[in-house]
């Protein structure tokens, strides 16, 4: 999976990220809790989740 199909999300934006993924990819996402240091795709907070197919 390429990086452009992955959404990183903080807790606050997790629901929005899931909705956006389903709307864009038209398939069920996998939500994975992450430990790596990534930024949320919607704000500057640290990401807690990775959403991908």
N, C-alpha and C positions, 0 to 999 in steps of 0.2 A: 504494500500500500504506500502510495507516495504521500509526502508530508502535507500536501494541499487538501487531502481528504480527511485530515485529522483536525479536530477542534479541541483546544485545551480550555478548561473552564475552572473558575473558582466555584465555591459552593453557591454563592449568590446567583451566578449565571448558568448553573447546571441545567435547569429546566429549559431555558432559552436555547442553550446549545443543543440539547436533544431535539427540540422542535426544529431548529434550523437544519440539523443533520438530516432528519427524516424528510423535510421539505426539499432539500437539495439533492440528496442521494436516492430518495425513494426506496429505502431499505431499512431494516431494523439496525440500530446502532448497538455497539458494545460499549458499555461504560466501565472504565477501569480506573481505580484509585491509583495515583502515581506518587512516587517519592522523589522523582527527578525535579530539578528546578526549571520550571517553564512558567511563562506568563500566561494569564488568562487571555483568550482571544478577544474579549470584550472590554477588559479594563486592565489596569496595571498590577492587579493583585497576583499573588502566587497561585498558579493553577493547582487544583487538587484532583482533577479528573482529566482523562483523555477519552474522547469520544471518537470512535472509528467503526468501520464496517467489519 
